[in-house]
Amino acid sequence: MAAPGYDGAPHSNPLIPMSTALLWYRRDFRVADNPALAAALAAHDTVIPVYVHAPDEEAPWQPGAASRWWQHHSLTALSASLAALGSPLVIRAGDSLAELQALVRESGAVAVYWNRLYEPAIIARDKRIKTVLRKAGLVAESYNSALLVEPWEVKTGGGEPYRVFTPFWRNAGARAARAALPAPEALKPPAKPLQSLAIDALKLLPSIRWDDAFYSHWTPGEAGAWAQAEAFCADGAARYHDQRDLPAKASTSSLSPHLHFGEIGPVQLVHRTQRLLAERHAPGLVGNVEHFVRELGWREFAHHLLFHYPTTPDTPLYPKFAAFPWLPKADYADSLRAWQRGRTGVPIVDAGMRQLWTTGWMHNRVRMIVASFLTKNLLIPWQEGAAWFWDTLVDASLAANTLGWQWSAGCGADAAPYFRIFNPVLQSAKFDGDGVYLRRWVPEIAKLPDASLHAPWEAKPAVWLAAKFSPGQDYPKPVVSLSESRDRALAAYGRIKGSGDGASEG
């Protein structure tokens, strides 16, 4: 089914013997299970892989600094893979349409193929490019490589987009995934070499080396994605349901950046986990795998929402929250800076923010805690948190970032109850009871006993003395009272609803 207002009528795609096509890479940096590549190879003799660097066309959501780091290394890996197959990646920079038109002229290509992206600015850009190319008599086709189900294929019984995850996934998850496509054995090189930029010329890497620790945590590229997937299947998958909320445990897949850059696809992961079930018969494995696939469903849900509600990266899904009484910027500048730097005085919040800065990633449970703290305890607009995550996460997906922050602020889909306020101390004690995660990322408090780690300011002076710990000197005191800020947040949410509801804490 073509996307209404997105894809237009499908163009005929007959086999054109001895013809050349361009494969326009964007954020689908793999050769296996690449529908656009497979379609191009089925219809044309020569397929030239190209990448056009045009971040301004994604404004105002151009890739952040951490994403650019990943992009550099992922492009490097993709370029090597394509060269090994026989057709090096051609890299250009500038206006996407102009560069594609130039490559068509230089190569004699009669077609351009690509895989779809779902951000609003990119949808508008791609529609315009497809129209222009087709009017020029070229074949211009796009395909789905990033999702299990296209956003327009799943609707409520009333024909509306879903706003609640469970019924959405009940519908979307019941659809069988297509077969995963194999990688080509070889690619025929173009008749003549085409001018190409070096990846370094794109200036994606930071000029100040804040990224040193990234290299020990990540291996961008298709091979790195599969190595991570196999490691997860070998170990974490069997413990996923029980341990995925424990930030000190390596029980999550850590595949989100690989998925975001298309180094591995959700179809491939569904098939790999099905194969895992066939290979192993460990107790509870079926439930753990189902839970993991359900988490892939949240990624689908995020794209579903972004497609149908394209203004949500900046504005709340539910309009009444536009009037929420956030603090004025002048009143929260210092608190925001403390949150960004991991200096709030609340250990679980600071641990997460330091993990983010050091590695470009944060455990999902901790993401919820730090987001609740920013929006509820500090009354700082969720857009500030979304912008910081956008710049510092290697897996910064506009769809997932928007869903996560609106959920945390209570103004988005499935945010029930919207006045939910996480107690960071209780969350820390529940999910990091022995303090392994806290001690790793907040070493200033490492000598405190487990019982005092989660709220050092509440420990007795004798505990501080025994640990040679001085609150306010060795580690900041909390920037806000958790109890008082909770009451303030409830009052603010009461103004939105018009009545005073209680809050759930966990």
C-alpha positions, 0 to 999 in steps of 0.5 A: 500500500502506498503512503497517502500523501507520501509515496504517490502512485507506484511507478512501473519497474520493469527489467531494463537490460544493461541499464544503470540505477542509483541507490541513494543511501540515507540511514540504511547503512547495510547491504543485507536486507536492503529492499531498495538495493534488492529492487534495484539489482533485480531491475538494472545491470549496474547499481551505483551506491551513493550518499548525499550529505545534506543535514540542513534538509533535516532542519530543525532536527539535523543530527546532533554531535553524538549521532554525527560521530556514529554516522562517520564510522557507520559510513566508513564501514558501509563504504568498505563493505560496498568496495569489497562487493565491487562498487564503492560508495559515491559521496557527495554533499549539498542539495540532495536533488541537485546532487542526484540529478548531477549523478544521473547525468554523469552515470547515465542512470535511468532510475533512483531507489531509496529506503524510506525515512519518516521524519516530517522534513524528510518526508516533504523533501522525498516527495518533492524529489520523487515528483521531480525525478519522475517528471524527468522520465526517471524511475524513482522508487522508495521502500520500507527497510526500517519498520515492521509495519508502515505507519499508515497500515495500522489504524483503529477500528474507527480509522484513526491513528492509535494513541495507546501502545497495547492496542496498537501492538496487538494490531501491528504485532499480529502482522507477519514480518516479511522475509529477510533479504540476503546480501548481494554477492557482488556489485558491478562497478560503474562504467567510469569512476565518479567523483566522490568526497572523502568521509573526513571531508564531511567533518562529522567528528568533533574537533574537541575529543570528548568522544574518546570513551565512545570507541571502547563502547561501540562498533558502528557498522553492519558487522558491529550490529550483528556482533552485538545482536549475536552477543545479546542472543547468546546471553542477555536475551534469556534474562531480558524480562527479569533484568532489562530494568537493572542498569548495572546488568548487560541485559538489554540489547544495546542495538538502538543506535544500530537500528537507528542507522539501519545497520540492522533492521527489525525484520532481521531481528525478529527472524534472528530471535525466532531462530534463537527459539528454534536453537535453544530451549532454555526455560523462560526463553519464549517469554523473554524473546516475546518481551524483546520483540514487544520493545521493538514494537515501541519503536514502531509505535514511536514512528507511527505517532511521528508520522500521524502527528508531525508537530509533536517534536516541538508541541504536546500531543494533547493541546491542553498541555501547551498551557502547562506552568513550566518555570521561566527559563531564567529561573531554571538555567542553573538547574538545567546545567546541573542536570546536563552535567550530572551534578544535581546531587541525586545519584541515580540522576547524575549517574545516568547523565554521566553515562550519557555524556561518556558513552552517548547512551543511557539505560532506558530505565534511567532515561525515564528517571532523569526525564521525570526528574527534569520535568516533574521535580525541576519543572523544566520544559520537556523540550529542553531535555529532548534537545539535550538528548538529541545532541548527546545520544548516539541513538537519537531517533526523532520518533523515539526521543519525542515519544519518550519525552512526551511520555515522561512529561505526561503530555503524550501518547500512553502517558497514563497517569500523566501526573506520574512522578518517579521518586528517584530514590525509590527507583534507585534502591529498587533497580540498583540496590547494591549500588553497582551502577551508582558507584561506577558513574558517581565515584564520589559516593562510592565509599558510602554503605549501600543503604546510604548511596541512594540519598546521601543527604539523608545519612547520619553524620556518623555514616559520613564520617566513617566514609570520609564523605562531606556532603556539599563538598565531595558531592553536591546536595540536591538542587531541589527538595524531592518532597517539596518539588513533588508537591509543586509538580502535583499542583501544576498538573492539577491546574491542567486537569482542573482538579487535584489528583494524587500521584503514583510513585515507583 
